[in-house]
Amino acid sequence: MPGGIRLFNLKLSDSGNGLRVFAPSALGSATATFDRSLAAEIAATAFMKLGEIAPNENRQPE
């Protein structure tokens, strides 16, 4: 991350429109937000390091 910022517990999700990155929330609000270019860079790097995203087995069908 730029400026030496370190973030933990980010959620990487496939939204159907591409990969999305979500920061954890505190008191109902996001602890961080990302502009589209940074979110795309985070998602691409995570995908490269982690590989394919597996569906959450605990997710309830909609």
ZAMAR-973666 format. One record per residue: residue number from 1; residue in three letters; x, y, z of N, C-alpha, C, O in turn. Coordinates in steps of 0.001 Angstrom, whole numbers, plus 500000, padded with zeros to 6 digits. Layout:
BEGIN
NODE   seq   type   n.east   n.north     n.up   ca.east   ca.north    ca.up   c.east   c.north     c.up   o.east   o.north     o.up
NODE   NUM    ALA        X         Y        Z         X          Y        Z        X         Y        Z        X         Y        Z
...
***
This chain:
BEGIN
NODE   seq   type   n.east   n.north     n.up   ca.east   ca.north    ca.up   c.east   c.north     c.up   o.east   o.north     o.up
NODE     1    MET   500848    498821   500000    500000     500000   500000   500894    501243   500000   501995    501221   500549
NODE     2    PRO   500425    502301   499396    501199     503532   499378   501384    504104   500776   500514    503963   501635
NODE     3    GLY   502509    504741   500993    502734     505410   502269   502919    504471   503442   502854    504909   504591
NODE     4    GLY   503148    503193   503189    503365     502251   504273   502107    501873   505033   502200    501333   506136
NODE     5    ILE   500945    502138   504483    499689     501784   505143   499493    500275   505053   499683    499678   503993
NODE     6    ARG   499116    499670   506165    498821     498236   506191   497376    498049   506635   496943    498628   507631
NODE     7    LEU   496639    497239   505892    495244     496957   506223   495070    495454   506377   495696    494671   505663
NODE     8    PHE   494226    495062   507304    493993     493653   507575   492503    493347   507446   491662    494242   507523
NODE     9    ASN   492199    492081   507249    490826     491585   507197   490002    492193   506076   488810    492452   506247
NODE    10    LEU   490634    492423   504924    489891     492877   503761   489128    491703   503170   489592    490564   503229
NODE    11    LYS   487986    491969   502613    487174     490930   501972   487289    491095   500466   487052    492180   499933
NODE    12    LEU   487653    490017   499780    487727     490001   498330   486520    489223   497834   486316    488070   498216
NODE    13    SER   485718    489854   496979    484470     489246   496547   484315    489376   495037   484686    490396   494456
NODE    14    ASP   483762    488336   494400    483450     488397   492975   482005    488840   492857   481090    488092   493203
NODE    15    SER   481797    490052   492371    480458     490634   492339   479691    490336   491062   478540    490753   490932
NODE    16    GLY   480292    489627   490118    479673     489436   488830   480117    490509   487844   480093    490297   486632
NODE    17    ASN   480520    491655   488369    481079     492741   487559   482580    492852   487787   483177    493888   487495
NODE    18    GLY   483185    491807   488301    484609     491828   488614   484838    491711   490104   483895    491650   490894
NODE    19    LEU   486099    491683   490474    486458     491540   491880   486256    492861   492604   486536    493929   492059
NODE    20    ARG   485764    492779   493845    485565     493957   494691   486309    493740   495989   486489    492605   496431
NODE    21    VAL   486738    494820   496593    487467     494783   497859   486661    495556   498889   486237    496685   498642
NODE    22    PHE   486453    494938   500047    485706     495578   501125   486565    495611   502375   487184    494612   502740
NODE    23    ALA   486600    496769   503032    487290     496905   504309   486333    496485   505420   485117    496518   505235
NODE    24    PRO   486868    496096   506562    485994     495769   507687   485208    497006   508136   485552    498134   507782
NODE    25    SER   484173    496785   508903    483391     497912   509404   483557    498026   510916   483870    497057   511607
NODE    26    ALA   483339    499224   511394    483356     499502   512828   482184    500428   513120   482055    501490   512510
NODE    27    LEU   481352    500033   514034    480175     500823   514413   479295    501128   513208   478689    502196   513125
NODE    28    GLY   479228    500174   512268    478339     500288   511131   478886    501037   509928   478181    501197   508932
NODE    29    SER   480126    501498   509999    480730     502225   508883   482026    501550   508453   482709    500926   509265
NODE    30    ALA   482358    501679   507173    483601     501104   506664   484791    501787   507331   484778    502998   507551
NODE    31    THR   485821    501001   507653    487021     501567   508258   487947    502166   507213   488854    502926   507554
NODE    32    ALA   487733    501837   505951    488523     502386   504850   487702    502270   503568   486835    501403   503451
NODE    33    THR   487981    503140   502624    487392     503029   501295   488519    503164   500279   489589    503688   500591
NODE    34    PHE   488274    502689   499062    489299     502677   498036   488727    503241   496742   487588    502945   496383
NODE    35    ASP   489524    504064   496035    489062     504481   494720   489169    503284   493779   489827    502295   494102
NODE    36    ARG   488533    503372   492631    488437     502213   491721   489801    501669   491316   489989    500454   491266
NODE    37    SER   490755    502550   491027    492059     502061   490559   492817    501332   491665   493446    500307   491402
NODE    38    LEU   492768    501841   492900    493441     501165   494007   492735    499850   494332   493393    498841   494587
NODE    39    ALA   491405    499855   494326    490655     498619   494588   490985    497566   493540   491142    496392   493875
NODE    40    ALA   491091    497966   492278    491433     497018   491213   492834    496467   491415   493073    495282   491183
NODE    41    GLU   493768    497320   491847    495145     496867   492093   495202    495899   493282   495891    494882   493219
NODE    42    ILE   494485    496211   494352    494428     495319   495519   493821    493983   495120   494362    492931   495461
NODE    43    ALA   492707    494011   494403    492022     492780   493987   492906    491937   493083   492991    490722   493263
NODE    44    ALA   493563    492560   492115    494425     491809   491188   495599    491174   491921   495956    490027   491652
NODE    45    THR   496196    491916   492845    497319     491370   493615   496867    490218   494506   497540    489190   494584
NODE    46    ALA   495733    490387   495176    495209     489331   496042   494869    488087   495230   495186    486967   495632
NODE    47    PHE   494220    488291   494084    493846     487161   493238   495090    486420   492763   495098    485189   492720
NODE    48    MET   496146    487158   492406    497387     486553   491951   498026    485724   493077   498543    484632   492839
NODE    49    LYS   497984    486259   494303    498603     485572   495443   497754    484411   495955   498292    483370   496332
NODE    50    LEU   496431    484583   495969    495543     483596   496580   494976    482589   495595   494594    481489   495994
NODE    51    GLY   494915    482934   494336    494321     482048   493347   492833    482277   493234   492316    483304   493673
NODE    52    GLU   492152    481321   492648    490722     481453   492380   489921    481588   493668   490240    480971   494684
NODE    53    ILE   488880    482403   493607    488004     482591   494761   487021    481435   494828   486314    481151   493862
NODE    54    ALA   486984    480775   495970    486052     479668   496178   484769    480208   496798   484824    481111   497632
NODE    55    PRO   483620    479674   496407    482372     480118   497026   482380    479841   498524   482989    478873   498979
NODE    56    ASN   481716    480675   499271    481602     480487   500713   480620    479340   500965   479439    479444   500631
NODE    57    GLU   481103    478268   501544    480261     477094   501768   479183    477356   502809   478176    476648   502842
NODE    58    ASN   479374    478363   503663    478397     478654   504703   477329    479640   504260   476391    479916   505007
NODE    59    ARG   477464    480174   503049    476510     481171   502566   475157    480531   502290   475064    479457   501696
NODE    60    GLN   474117    481215   502735    472752     480735   502529   472305    481120   501127   472585    482234   500684
NODE    61    PRO   471610    480224   500410    471103     480583   499084   470119    481743   499171   469373    481870   500142
NODE    62    GLU   470130    482584   498144    469207     483739   498160   467866    483361   497605   466966    484199   497539
***
